[in-house]
């Protein structure tokens, strides 16, 4: 993984000193909250319902054991003993005191972590496939390119005050495991006509009040020209994007309003007048950064492990875990272990300080000192020998981290909702907990197969409900919490927005309604057909009928 150089370290130290002064002035009353707001947002600090919240950057989701232990220290020392991982692979602390924020940032800087640009109208944390460098289907590891984008975008003088926040995701395979079409810009590594690295570029994706799936703007931008092309996109957005209406300021609104062809014309005009030599990525610089991401020293192992196979035969619980939470690795004899942060009746994405310590120990001992955060609000140990998988599972089980539900119906994405967020209309966490209890039967989960359920507490869609196979949106109806259900969304290479199936439901009816929809799926699916494929074949009507059959009868 990447290590700070002297420029990174100096930048973070200077930012902490600057923000410490701003916190002191806010604490003394020299700054009002309105004056403090833009300053704190540039340092990842939100004011939520009950307290300030600090969002810490985890660039492209990669951490080591020292960093995980430091996050545990922050949770214990300055918070209430836990943190919350988000779909942007960041971690949030919900209860820090304002006066403690400079100390927290100082502690994080000791392990090369910061909170710069995790909020505000700037380029946010760049995300990628959690299995980057692991998956056999990738053309090239996208993480070095994510690091290049991080360095380029950090405190960029031209793009620090955009019309609205701006999110970029990068993948290295045709299979989209990072939801790139839901981003302002999505990048997919392809091979150019010369056989060299190039990027298929999507623009104008996003969720929230007016959701859009990103559209392709370029099929193969050469890698050496990537920064110039992104600069052209951002200049076009800066020039044409709306600043008079916060709800219409995202690039998705601009692209939808003028059309992808007109936007492409403006990008190409900006690209043509750029001093491209200033933005061309030197081969030696790319090689320098790629060297940080060389594969670890894997052992030459056989594709199978007798001890692993025996453990699966003897322990049905471990076998179930490997079926759902162990992913193939391009290196024979290894696998990637998904650590589910979705226990039954738990809060999706939450992890305690003690559990962070366990993950840090496992990463150091069994995964070449590496752990990753995923878009799904889980963690991954990317490089585990198959013969070590049982030992890893045993430790995870003891720590309450071995729920065998990765990509299954209880692997729910959810925002913090009205329990924490001042923007929310309804709670997300209790609905997620009720759903996990409703669908807790392990045999049922396996029978259902992959089902993505996403929950948002308001129209801002931080829980990505628009692209859930089943989406749940909290709404306020005359002071009461109700929930709108969508069916048929998808965040992957076949990205789609879900269809609203009908009227909103009270909180206690959501989990039973979704359970009925899933039962209907089992009745009508073809052999081996996934839930989302059944929806695509038959449409939303069969599920609409199931969702409302009891409530309609009662009415």
PENOR-V604334 format. One record per residue. N is the residue number from 0. PHI is phi in whole degrees, 0 to 359 (none if undefined). OMEGA is omega in radians with two decimals (NA if undefined). D_FIRST is the distance of its C-alpha to the first C-alpha in Angstrom with 1 decimal. Layout:
n = {N,N}
phi = {PHI,PHI}
omega = {OMEGA,OMEGA}
d_first = {D_FIRST,D_FIRST}
This chain:
n = {0,1,2,3,4,5,6,7,8,9,10,11,12,13,14,15,16,17,18,19,20,21,22,23,24,25,26,27,28,29,30,31,32,33,34,35,36,37,38,39,40,41,42,43,44,45,46,47,48,49,50,51,52,53,54,55,56,57,58,59,60,61,62,63,64,65,66,67,68,69,70,71,72,73,74,75,76,77,78,79,80,81,82,83,84,85,86,87,88,89,90,91,92,93,94,95,96,97,98,99,100,101,102,103,104,105,106,107,108,109,110,111,112,113,114,115,116,117,118,119,120,121,122,123,124,125,126,127,128,129,130,131,132,133,134,135,136,137,138,139,140,141,142,143,144,145,146,147,148,149,150,151,152,153,154,155,156,157,158,159,160,161,162,163,164,165,166,167,168,169,170,171,172,173,174,175,176,177,178,179,180,181,182,183,184,185,186,187,188,189,190,191,192,193,194,195,196,197,198,199,200,201,202,203,204,205,206,207,208,209,210,211,212,213,214,215,216,217,218,219,220,221,222,223,224,225,226,227,228,229,230,231,232,233,234,235,236,237,238,239,240,241,242,243,244,245,246,247,248,249,250,251,252,253,254,255,256,257,258,259,260,261,262,263,264,265,266,267,268,269,270,271,272,273,274,275,276,277,278,279,280,281,282,283,284,285,286,287,288,289,290,291,292,293,294,295,296,297,298,299,300,301,302,303,304,305,306,307,308,309,310,311,312,313,314,315,316,317,318,319,320,321,322,323,324,325,326,327,328,329,330,331,332,333,334,335,336,337,338,339,340,341,342,343,344,345,346,347,348,349,350,351,352,353,354,355,356,357,358,359,360,361,362,363,364,365,366,367,368,369,370,371,372,373,374,375,376,377,378,379,380,381,382,383,384,385,386,387,388,389,390,391,392,393,394,395,396,397,398,399,400,401,402,403,404,405,406,407,408,409,410,411,412,413,414,415,416,417,418,419,420,421,422,423,424,425,426,427,428,429,430,431,432,433,434,435,436,437,438,439,440,441,442,443,444,445,446,447,448,449,450,451,452,453,454,455,456,457,458,459,460,461,462,463,464,465,466,467,468,469,470,471,472,473,474,475,476,477,478,479,480,481,482,483,484,485,486,487,488,489,490,491,492,493,494,495,496,497,498,499,500,501,502,503,504,505,506,507,508,509,510,511,512,513,514,515,516,517,518,519,520,521,522,523,524,525,526,527,528,529,530,531,532,533,534,535,536,537,538,539,540,541,542,543,544,545,546,547,548,549,550,551,552,553,554}
phi = {none,292,243,301,258,296,288,301,298,294,299,294,300,295,295,297,298,297,290,302,296,294,296,300,291,292,295,277,91,292,247,283,298,296,289,284,307,296,286,291,297,291,242,75,248,251,255,264,299,245,195,288,236,251,253,262,285,236,307,44,79,261,222,244,293,299,291,298,293,292,297,297,300,298,299,287,277,241,231,254,91,206,224,226,274,250,291,267,66,275,237,247,247,268,227,286,281,306,293,273,301,300,294,299,295,295,298,295,297,297,241,61,231,203,233,292,60,270,203,90,272,216,279,279,305,281,244,205,298,296,259,301,80,247,289,286,270,280,287,201,295,280,297,301,290,299,294,300,294,298,296,294,270,292,48,292,297,270,237,269,225,284,304,200,303,219,237,234,226,230,231,245,223,293,288,265,251,228,55,294,279,262,255,301,226,243,237,240,292,226,259,286,299,273,83,269,298,219,228,279,245,247,219,90,272,160,248,78,301,234,285,217,269,298,248,287,250,208,267,197,282,303,306,295,257,300,296,295,292,295,299,297,299,292,293,297,295,300,286,255,294,281,240,268,214,300,280,237,264,288,297,299,290,298,298,293,287,260,93,296,292,293,293,301,300,291,297,294,294,295,298,292,262,290,279,294,297,286,247,290,279,296,303,291,288,300,297,298,287,300,296,290,245,295,301,292,284,296,278,284,246,291,292,238,232,302,292,295,298,294,298,293,292,275,231,301,294,293,298,297,299,291,293,259,246,245,250,298,235,294,268,299,87,236,214,252,260,272,263,286,260,230,294,301,72,267,261,305,91,279,212,278,300,297,293,301,296,297,299,299,298,294,298,293,273,239,224,51,61,225,221,231,262,246,305,280,70,241,242,223,266,281,224,250,296,303,290,263,299,293,295,297,301,300,291,297,300,296,267,75,239,248,299,269,218,301,70,264,295,268,276,274,274,210,279,293,65,289,294,229,273,286,270,287,261,207,280,257,299,298,292,298,295,296,296,295,290,298,249,288,298,297,294,296,302,294,295,290,75,297,219,262,248,237,231,239,271,196,292,294,65,295,270,56,296,301,249,283,305,234,247,230,241,283,228,258,242,55,85,248,272,233,223,267,247,241,225,101,284,201,262,267,294,253,306,206,266,291,262,293,266,167,292,286,243,294,305,287,262,291,299,298,294,292,299,294,298,288,298,297,303,297,285,248,286,280,302,75,277,287,305,296,288,295,298,294,282,250,82,275,303,300,280,301,299,293,298,256,297,282,293,293,296,292,291}
omega = {-3.08,3.06,3.10,2.89,-3.06,-3.14,3.10,-3.09,-3.13,-3.13,-3.11,3.10,-3.12,3.14,3.12,3.13,3.13,-3.10,3.09,3.10,3.13,3.09,3.11,-3.13,3.07,-3.11,-3.13,-3.10,3.12,3.03,2.99,3.11,3.11,3.10,-3.11,-3.01,-3.12,3.13,-3.14,-3.13,3.11,3.11,3.00,-3.08,3.09,2.96,-3.11,-3.04,-2.96,-3.03,2.96,3.07,3.10,3.10,-3.08,-3.12,2.95,-3.05,-3.10,2.96,-2.98,3.09,2.99,-3.04,3.11,-3.13,3.09,3.13,3.11,3.06,3.07,3.10,3.13,-3.13,-3.11,-2.95,-2.98,-3.06,-3.10,3.00,3.11,3.03,-3.07,3.10,-3.04,3.12,3.07,3.12,3.02,3.01,-3.13,2.98,-2.92,-3.00,3.13,3.02,-3.13,-3.08,-3.12,-3.02,3.10,3.12,3.11,-3.11,3.08,3.10,-3.13,-3.14,3.11,-3.14,3.03,3.04,-3.11,3.12,-3.09,3.05,2.96,3.03,-3.11,-3.10,-3.06,3.08,-3.05,3.12,3.12,-3.10,-3.11,3.07,-3.14,3.11,3.08,-3.11,-3.12,-3.02,-3.10,-3.05,-3.09,3.06,-3.06,3.09,-3.10,-3.03,3.07,3.11,3.04,3.13,3.07,3.12,3.09,-3.12,-3.12,-2.99,-3.05,-3.12,3.08,-3.02,-3.10,-2.99,3.11,3.14,-3.14,3.05,-3.12,3.12,-3.02,-3.03,-3.11,3.02,-3.05,3.04,-3.12,-3.09,3.05,3.07,-3.08,3.10,3.14,3.06,-3.02,-3.10,3.02,-3.05,3.02,2.99,3.03,-3.08,3.07,3.12,3.07,3.03,3.08,-3.14,3.13,-3.13,-3.11,3.14,3.06,-3.07,2.91,-2.98,3.05,-3.09,3.01,3.05,3.10,-3.10,3.11,-3.02,-3.13,-3.04,3.09,2.97,-3.10,3.13,3.14,3.11,3.11,-3.06,-3.07,3.05,3.14,-3.11,-3.10,-3.11,-3.02,-3.09,3.11,-3.12,3.08,3.08,3.11,3.10,-3.09,3.08,3.09,3.11,3.13,-3.09,-2.98,-3.07,-3.11,3.06,-3.09,-3.07,-3.06,-3.11,-3.13,-3.02,-3.12,-3.14,3.12,-3.14,3.12,-3.11,3.13,-3.07,-3.07,-3.13,-3.08,-3.11,3.12,3.11,3.09,3.12,3.14,3.09,-3.13,3.07,3.10,-3.14,-3.08,-3.08,3.09,2.91,-2.97,3.13,3.12,-3.06,3.14,-3.10,-3.13,-3.14,-3.10,3.10,3.06,3.14,3.14,-3.11,3.10,-3.12,3.09,-3.02,3.06,-3.13,3.08,-3.10,-3.14,3.00,3.03,-3.04,3.03,-3.08,3.13,3.13,3.14,-3.12,3.09,-3.14,3.13,3.13,3.11,3.13,-3.01,-3.03,-3.12,-3.14,3.09,3.12,3.11,3.12,-3.12,3.12,-3.06,-2.94,3.08,-3.10,3.13,3.13,3.11,3.10,-3.11,3.12,-3.13,3.02,3.06,-3.06,3.08,3.08,-3.09,3.00,-3.10,3.07,3.10,-3.10,3.11,3.09,-3.07,3.10,-3.11,3.09,-3.11,3.11,3.12,3.11,3.06,3.12,3.11,3.13,3.11,3.12,-3.12,3.11,-3.11,-3.04,-2.94,-2.99,3.09,3.06,-3.12,3.03,-3.10,3.01,-3.03,3.04,-3.09,-3.13,3.03,3.03,-3.13,2.90,-2.89,-2.99,-3.10,3.05,3.13,-3.12,3.07,-3.01,-3.13,3.11,3.10,3.13,-3.12,3.13,3.09,3.13,-3.13,-3.11,-3.12,-3.07,-3.04,3.10,-3.05,-3.06,-3.12,-3.13,3.12,-2.91,3.12,3.03,-2.92,2.94,3.13,3.02,3.12,3.07,-3.01,3.03,-3.10,-2.85,3.14,3.12,-2.98,3.04,-3.03,3.12,3.06,-3.00,-3.14,3.11,3.09,3.14,3.12,3.10,-3.11,3.07,-3.12,-3.04,-2.96,-3.07,-3.04,3.14,3.10,3.14,-3.14,3.13,3.13,-3.12,-3.06,3.05,3.14,3.07,-3.08,-3.05,3.05,3.13,3.07,-3.04,3.09,2.92,3.08,3.06,3.05,-3.09,-3.11,-3.06,2.97,2.97,2.92,-3.14,3.13,-3.14,3.07,3.11,3.14,3.08,3.11,3.07,3.11,-3.10,3.06,-3.01,3.11,-3.08,3.04,3.14,3.00,3.07,3.11,-3.13,-2.94,-3.09,2.99,-3.00,3.14,3.05,3.14,3.12,3.07,-3.01,-3.13,-3.07,3.13,-3.07,3.00,-2.99,-3.04,3.13,-3.02,-3.08,3.10,-3.14,3.13,3.08,3.10,3.10,3.13,3.04,3.12,3.07,-3.14,-3.14,-2.93,-3.09,2.95,3.14,3.09,-3.07,3.12,-3.13,-3.07,3.11,3.06,3.09,-3.13,-3.12,-2.98,-3.08,-3.03,-2.99,-3.13,-3.11,3.05,-3.14,-3.13,-3.10,-3.01,-2.99,-3.12,-3.14,3.09,3.13,3.14,3.14,NA}
d_first = {0.0,3.8,6.6,10.0,12.7,16.3,17.0,14.5,15.9,19.4,19.3,18.3,21.0,23.5,23.0,23.5,26.6,27.9,27.4,28.9,32.0,32.2,32.0,34.8,36.9,36.5,37.4,40.5,41.6,41.2,39.0,40.1,37.8,38.3,37.3,34.3,33.0,31.3,29.8,28.3,27.1,24.9,23.3,22.9,26.1,28.7,32.2,32.8,36.0,36.0,33.4,30.6,27.3,23.9,21.0,17.5,14.8,11.8,10.3,10.3,10.6,7.2,8.0,8.4,12.0,12.8,12.1,14.2,16.8,17.1,17.7,20.3,21.8,22.2,23.8,26.2,27.1,27.4,27.8,29.6,27.2,25.1,22.7,22.6,19.8,20.7,20.6,18.2,15.6,16.5,18.3,21.8,24.0,27.6,29.7,28.6,31.4,31.4,32.0,28.9,26.4,25.9,25.3,22.8,20.8,21.2,19.9,16.8,16.2,16.1,12.7,11.4,12.9,15.9,18.4,19.0,20.3,20.0,23.7,26.4,27.4,24.3,21.3,19.5,16.0,14.8,14.4,13.9,14.8,13.5,13.8,11.8,11.2,13.6,16.8,19.3,20.8,18.2,19.1,15.6,12.1,12.3,8.8,9.1,12.5,11.5,9.6,12.9,14.9,13.5,14.3,17.6,18.7,18.1,21.6,22.9,26.6,28.0,26.1,25.9,29.3,29.5,32.3,30.0,26.5,24.3,21.6,19.5,17.8,16.5,16.9,16.9,19.9,23.5,23.1,22.0,19.9,18.9,22.5,22.2,26.0,26.2,24.3,25.7,23.8,22.2,20.6,20.8,19.7,22.8,24.4,26.7,30.2,28.9,26.4,23.5,20.8,22.5,22.3,24.8,25.2,26.7,28.0,30.0,28.7,28.8,30.6,32.7,36.4,36.6,34.0,33.2,31.2,29.5,31.4,30.3,30.8,29.5,29.0,26.9,25.7,24.3,20.7,21.8,24.0,21.7,21.5,25.2,26.0,24.1,25.9,29.1,28.5,27.9,30.9,33.1,32.0,32.6,36.0,37.3,35.6,37.9,37.7,41.0,39.9,36.7,37.3,37.5,34.8,31.9,31.3,32.4,35.8,36.1,35.2,37.6,40.3,40.5,39.2,36.3,38.4,39.4,35.9,34.7,37.6,36.6,32.9,34.2,36.6,33.9,31.7,34.7,35.4,31.9,31.2,28.7,28.0,26.5,23.9,23.3,19.8,20.3,19.3,17.9,15.7,14.3,13.9,12.1,9.4,9.4,9.0,5.4,5.4,8.4,9.7,10.1,13.6,15.6,19.3,22.0,23.5,26.4,26.0,28.0,28.2,31.7,30.6,28.6,31.5,34.0,32.2,32.2,36.0,36.9,35.0,35.5,33.2,30.3,31.3,31.3,27.8,26.5,28.4,26.8,23.5,22.1,20.8,20.9,18.0,18.2,18.1,21.5,22.0,19.0,18.8,16.7,18.5,19.2,20.0,22.8,23.4,26.8,29.3,32.9,34.3,30.9,29.4,26.8,23.3,24.5,23.0,24.6,23.2,24.3,22.6,19.3,19.9,20.6,17.4,15.5,17.7,17.3,13.5,13.8,16.8,16.4,12.9,10.8,9.9,8.4,10.6,10.9,13.8,16.1,18.7,21.3,20.5,19.3,16.3,14.9,13.9,12.5,13.4,16.8,19.6,22.7,24.7,22.6,22.9,26.2,25.0,22.2,24.7,27.2,25.0,24.1,27.8,28.9,26.6,27.9,24.7,25.9,27.9,28.2,28.1,25.0,26.3,29.8,32.2,31.2,27.5,28.7,26.8,28.6,28.5,29.8,33.1,36.2,35.3,33.0,33.0,35.7,35.6,36.1,39.5,39.0,37.0,34.3,33.4,36.9,37.1,33.8,35.1,38.4,36.9,34.8,38.0,40.1,37.7,36.8,38.4,35.8,38.2,38.8,35.1,34.7,37.9,36.7,33.4,30.7,31.9,29.9,31.7,30.5,32.3,32.5,34.8,35.8,36.0,32.7,31.1,27.9,28.4,28.5,31.9,32.9,30.6,31.1,33.3,35.3,34.7,36.3,37.0,38.7,41.6,44.2,47.8,50.2,48.1,47.2,43.9,44.0,41.5,41.5,40.2,38.8,38.4,36.7,33.6,30.4,26.9,25.9,27.0,30.6,30.0,33.2,34.6,36.5,40.3,42.0,44.4,46.9,47.8,45.5,45.9,46.1,43.2,45.0,45.7,42.2,40.9,44.2,44.3,40.9,41.8,44.9,43.0,40.8,44.0,45.5,42.5,43.2,46.8,46.4,43.3,43.7,42.6,38.8,38.5,35.6,36.6,35.3,37.1,40.3,40.1,39.6,42.6,45.0,43.8,43.7,47.4,47.3,44.7,46.5,49.6,47.9,46.2,49.5,52.1,52.7,52.5,54.8,57.2,57.3,58.0}
